[in-house]
Amino acid sequence: MTRPKSTLLLLTIATIAVGLVLAGCGQTPNDTKSATAGLPDLEQSLSAHEWLLDPSDSTVASVNGHPVTLVFTTGTAASGSGPCNSYQVGVTLDGDRGVTFDHPASTLIGCDPPVAAAESAYFDALLQVHTADVTDRDRLILTGNGARLSFTASPQPSTSSAPS
């Protein structure tokens, strides 16, 4: 049985049209939802580690022997050790990279002036932050308004008690 040329032409056009429609449904290099499927979200990435400030890659100075840490306990709170005092701070996450910090609340241990100044500079920098970059799982870079706080990952402290 021979089909008329018009029927074959219509079938060919329909096949090409269906192929083009299906090709449009594929993943593109800019398809970020597909590209990031299964990767940790911002909260998971932030809370995966205890973060240790790397002063050599930050806009705040350090004081020898006074490491600065940051631990995200939930999507709305963090705590850590400043150069002198322990602190807690409210956190707001916004999308894939947005993060802001409230004014930190800290213990009130008296410190030598250089240590107190370093702590004040760190807390001031936290207040300037509005972006978190956790592209490298072992590095956290917080930036905003001229501030840069670069942290390296250290394992989360154990929450279980040590055997006695």
C-alpha angles and dihedrals in degrees: 000000000000120000120216116257092245092059092050090048091051092048091050092049092047091050092050091047093051090048092052092048092050092046089056090059094060127103117275127200088255095051096116097173091059093039093053099039109132095014119121117267122234095271092050092048093049095047095045093086147021103248122222117202115244102208092187088067098036136081092235124080123234133219116226113255094018109096119190119221136185125196122182104214095179137348088275105039142046136175139183148137121292121198089279113005140037113247144190125204138183115240132202118198120201119187124308098330111008119113133157132181131217121222107295120243111215142178112263104235112155113245137189110268096255091051092046090050092051090050092049090050091050093050090047090051091051089056090055095053121110104151133058122196114196097158088127106055092216097049132061119193118189116191141172142131094005095314122120123183113181119191134184122213124253123179116277110261113257114261093199119092119249118249113263 
